[in-house]
Structures are given as C-alpha cells and as structure tokens.
C-alpha cells in the first residue's frame, strides 16, 4: 500500500485523521474535540488519547491522493479515484479489488498505519535528523564495499593475518559446499582455519546450522576459541544437557540451537542421541582429531560409523587432523571416503591413485629443483608433461625465449597442481613452508629428590608418579626442590614474563599462593575451576607489560585456547604422558607472531619417571626443540617399553636401547611421510597470489581511523554511551535514550578496541571490526528500517540562485536472490544517486554527495515541517522525475552487472571443466551446481528493480 499526504494549516474538525510527528507508532489519530485552544486526538490502534495545544501541536493532516491504495477499518483495499471535502473532512471515492464502487469517509480509515517509505515519512512530517541521513548513506557505501571485498566474511576474526590460513579459509568458504580435510602441521592453526570458514559461511548465510564434534578434552577449548576469536556462540550438548532439554519439552535437543558443539563420545555411547543428531540435519559438520576415527577393511570403529551417519546428512564437512597419514593409507582413505564416498568408493582404486600422486609429486619435485635447464634436456619429462597437459603446452614452452621459460615453467607447474593435485579435498601446510615460527631452546634442570621420596613399584600407575607433589604430603611446597629451583630462577629473570604449566589446578593454586603471598612475586593463576571472567582478568593481568604479573601459572586444561606470544619463557613444572599434550603446552608460546626464541625449562628429579620421560621426549622424539608430527604414533608403538623404563629409571641400558629404537623409528616414519605427496600437497594447499589478494583486502579494511570514526558516529546516533579507552578503544554502555534495544550490547557494557594488534594481545576486550555482531546489528537496523531515510537541509551555493529546491534521491537495487549467492559483489556501485534541481536536471555529477554533506546545514524540525507543507507539490514532481531517470539507468546498470557476472562465472566454470577432465575430485554435480547458481544470479539481475531508499530535500539559501 502507498500512502500520500497533504499537510495544511486547516482547523481541527471532529472526524479528521491526523498523525503525531513525535509518536509515530500511535498510528492514525481521530480528532475528538477542539476547544479552548486545545485539541483532543484519539489513537484507536494504540488505545491512547492525547491532548495538544493547537498553536504548536506536533501533528500532520493525513490526505490520500488519487491512484493511492488505502485500507478501510474493515480491511478492504480501495484504489482512490477521487477525494472530496465535506464539512472539513475528506471523503474518498474509489473501487475495491472486485471493481465495486466504494465511498469511504476518512473516519473509517484503518488506524494501524505505519509509514516507512522515504516520501511517506517526509510528507507525514516524520523528518529525520540530517546527520542520521548522512550516516545512512555512508552505511550503504560501507556495506557495498564490504560485500565486494575478497575478505568478506573473514574480517571479524580475531586472528593474525597469516597468508596460509587466509588462503585456505577463502578457498573453502567460496565453494558452494566445502568438504575437505584440513591437515596443517601442529601450530599452524587448523582450528583458526575452520573458525574462519565457519564465520564466513554464517555471515554470508551460506550456512545456518553447524555441528562440531570433538573429543571430550577439547570441548572447552573450542567453545572459548569460537567465542573469543569469532564471536560465535555455540551450545554445548552433552548427556546432561540433552536430558535437561528433553525434560523441559524439547523432543530433539539438537533442534534447540542452530550452532552446537558436542562430544563424539555422546554419539558412540547413546544410539538415541546419534539418531536425534542425524535427524536434526546440518549445513556444516566439523570433526576435530579425525585421525582417531578408526577404519580398516575388516573393522570399522563405532566413532567412524557415527561420523559417517552425520556426514551423510550434512552438506558441508570439515575434518581436522595434524597427521593425515598417521594411520597409514587405509586411515587416510577412510577420511577421504567420509568427504565423498562416491569419489572414493574403493580402497584398491584409491591406492592406485596414490601411486599416480606419488609419480606426480616426483615430477614436480624434479621440475622445481632442475628448473628450465633440466626440462630442456630431459626428453622423458617433456613427454610426461605432454601426456598430462597436452602437446600444445610443452610445444609452446619449448618455442618460448629462454629468458621467459622459467616463468612459463612456473605456470606449467601450477597448472599441474591445480588440475591433477589433491588440493580440492586435502590441505596441508608445514612449518617447512610457512615462515614466522621461532626457534625452540630446551634446558633441563636435574634435581635431587627429597630423602623420604621414593618411586613406587611396577604395579603403580605412571600418571601419579609424574607429579611428586602428590606424594610429598600437605606441606609439599616447602620440601619440593622444584619449588626452590623456581624461586631462585625467577629471581634471576625478574624482567621476563614466565608461563608455568602444571597438570593440576590445586598445584597451580598452591604455587600461586606461595609465590605471591610468601615471596612477593607478581603472579596470577589460570585454571579450569575459575569462571571465564576471572580467567580473562588473570590473562589480562599477565598481558599488561608495565604493571602486570611476571608469572602466570596454568593448569593443563586451563591453558587450552590461550596463546601468550608476548612471553618467551615456558616452565614445565611437570610432564604430560602424551606427546600431543606436550606440544599443546609448548604451543601456548610457539606460535606465529612470537618475536623471540621460545625458552623451555624443565626442573625434574634425577632417576625418576620424569627423568626417563624427558629423555624419551628430547632424545627419542626431539619433541622439545621441534614439532614431532609422529609423536602420538610413536607413543602408541613404544608405550610398553617406555612405561617399563619409567618404572625402573635406574636401568640405564634399557633406557639407552629405548631411545635408540625410538630415534630410528622416528626418522623412518618422518622420511616415509616426506616421500609421500608432501611437495604436491604443499603447493596445492597454498596459492600466494590468492592469499596476497585476501591479505591486502584484510589490511585495507583494518584501517583503524576509518572504522573508528564511523563506529563512534554510529554508536552516538543510536544513543549508546561512549567513553574513550586508550588510543583505539572505547567503553560502551546502554544510554538512557537509546533509539532501540540492542541484542548485541550487554547490559553491563562492553570494552572494545578497533586495533587488531591490540585485540590479539588483550583477549579480555572485544575486537570491533566491520563484522562484529554489534556493528552488523546497527548497520542492518539503519539500512533495513526507515531510520534516516529522509532529511531536509539548507545550502548556500553562489552557483545556484536562492530559493532553488534540490532533491537528492538514493536508490538501491532490489534483489530477490538468496543472500548466500552474494549477488551484490557483481554490482558496479552500492547505490544509484540522483540530484535534481527544480527543472528536473540531474546535477549529481556536478555536486557529489560528500561535497554536498560539507556544505549543507541542518534545519530545525518545525522549520522543515513547515517547508514541506509549502513545497510538497514541487517535491512530488521531482520525485516522479527522479524515478523516471532512475528507471532509465536501470538497463545499463543491469547490463554492466551481467557482464561482470558472466566474465567471473564463465572463467570459474572453465577452470572447473578443465579440472573435471583430469581430476576425479570434480564431478558433474559440481559443474551442474555452478550452472544452476549462474542462472539464478542472472535471473536475479534481470528481475532487479530500483527502490527509493532515502531522499534529501535541499533548499538553496541567500
């Protein structure tokens, strides 16, 4: 329905319909009585009555024009043909939908009217502040720029901008359905890559329902990581929570939330829960530690079976493992089979493909090492390249000048990797190819055990023996030589930040109390028994470089999900009986971004179980000073002799034999992995050109000055209370006069920073990016509602005669395509802008939006409302002229967008088609999905219409 209005200074007559300019939600009012310079208005839709002084009543007369659609109070839609006035009230003559003639007095108009279109609100006197209009248009510009950015959906992640992570995230997030195995080495950030993919797909609405399956030990880490880094809140569904949800009336607990984290053990132990999870259906399934899903020709583990059931009901699937071939070719095949059972239906066929990849890997290795000179001389390699890429490719290369052959060879190699590699389903980056990691330095400190401390017999479990404090009595702090060593060592390193990790929370608490209360050391504690708020405070206290803690003492679980790159001293107060857990401890400091060598310190008792374990880690696995990707596999192989040696630490010969056997096995296993598809995988897992494109886009949008300036205006306009917090930070609180309630602004407020660097160092404060939930909420409220969609201002410009009336019209393209297809990225501009003078001439090229903003001056609301009364007819004509000009521009706009779309989509399709001819990882279904999406996008552009989004009336003054 379209409503029109004529505002006049007529007298108030009972039965007339008026609207309140200050309380627009009241709907249409009816004049009840007018006497003694006061008027009483009833608002039936709201059940309210208001009394106003006639001289300054904030009211506007409602008057529908011919050809408008109106509603009666009985819900009948009437097309107005004529309006007549009788005794001060209007009577509307028109037709209903059936063509019947209708006579409707204005008293019987529908009172529940909401005005949202710019011209409706303008003529109703609901004129917005000039600053809000400018902010609305600026928001449209920002929104369109962001939607076209290669980094769209990745900007909100609180992560360092690492090219290998950005490439994987952008590549998988851009696919219609991402199904892949993320297999980066430890420390390269598989969890971050998965989180960035999740974030992008949720922001772009390509996914809504997400299930993350994890080992029990990783549930808390993922919950924290998703919330802290990506502002993604997940519901944790374990056995207890599922029972509580069912007791409260939820038939299927997995349908109670859109984003769920659940332990794999819940599915394996409870068949009913598995069936509920399968029935719920998911857009994206993420499974961490996927190498634990056992599979062989003879036996399929229950965990594998559960994940397979869920993978069949999920469109997307991400499997995460740092050791993709740890369980051998069968295990690797099993994970690829989960990703696409149709492409990997048979193990024997997969093993044949493995041999092809093996040969391809050696071919690429030879080309990389030998270069153009090698290829010119080696006829066999030329024939193999011709067989793989076609005779024309190698003929063209041979005919090229020698100086250009190196560059052309790089293209041939990338073509090989793209068309015949495994990067479509498998991504693996290694520390050998990713720069930025620090060196590790290990130092052990052998100590004499207390006289009364003695190792126990061979039948005692090893885990307690690795924690001497549990055998030294309640006063262990005063007798444990590790404590005395720590005290002396800290005195020698007073200026250094130190992270201390131990297994148990009670050990951490006791050490913290001893250091802080008895020795005066600035220390803090961090363990799983603390609330998230208190953990944040401890981490922030430790991160403070001037007045913060020197020492942070973490328990095993308490250290998960936190990184402390600003610290480079790690004290291991004990050792975990797991190579992976040891790596996780070291990984708190050994991350990309660490600026110094990581110094690892271990105090231990001589000839104790910890002594044996330390030597096995250091000399057998070399796990302290480098990442040991095969550590878990070797632990499984040598667990029995290792445990025996730890029970008999005095047996030097047995230990020496164990260390020698472990070292040989490690070197053999690492060599076996290196000889596989590593070279091919590393190349297919990273594209420097694509990564650099995303990186530059991320850095451009990280412009602190631009986003901070805009955000401060945005927050202020919505009535949010602002306080500065450092150079690039703010403290926000709900203001007393906020325009609306905000779901993403907590009642207790929010401390934030616009600096990515600061956000990475201060995890207790929010990282305010363009994609922060609060920013998205405010920007959507501003552009999807009527806020700021009209304004009136005054302009002094000598080039235009005084009294000239300008109308600035902002049009948006109305698209009916699913947002997941991201059609706006093909549009040539964020909106269409017209600036019409009184003669209907478009001056938009002469006077741009920003120069106009600088020259324009706001007017008082009462002045603006009076002005609209006087020039309403002129504005109406200009709006009609603007619509005609906008409609004339639409075909050119549509054609430009279609050309851009065709160029990009056709190029992508040709690449897919070339891949499909040689790479079984691309099938006809993917090609058909691409064609279908292209047709949908083209149809969306063909059906697009320009919609008036905002209008500004400008009066030229003397």
Helices and strands as residue ranges (DSSP letters): E 17-20, G 24-26, E 28-35, E 38-43, E 48-53, G 54-56, E 59-61, E 69-71, E 77-86, E 89-95, E 101-105, G 106-108, H 118-123, H 130-148, H 163-173, E 179-182, H 190-203, E 210-214, G 216-218, H 219-230, E 235-236, H 239-247, G 253-255, E 259-263, H 264-269, H 271-280, E 282-287, G 290-292, H 302-312, E 314-320, H 328-339, H 347-377, H 379-389, H 391-399, H 402-420, E 426-427, E 440-447, H 462-465, G 468-470, H 476-479, H 481-492, E 498-501, H 505-513, I 514-518, E 523-526, H 532-543, E 551-554, G 557-559, E 569-572, H 579-586, E 598-605, H 609-615, I 616-621, H 631-647, H 652-674, H 678-684, H 688-701, H 704-717, E 721-724, E 729-733, E 750-753, H 756-761, E 766-767, H 773-784, E 790-795, E 805-814, G 819-821, G 823-826, E 832-836, H 849-855, E 857-858, H 861-918, H 924-942, E 945-956
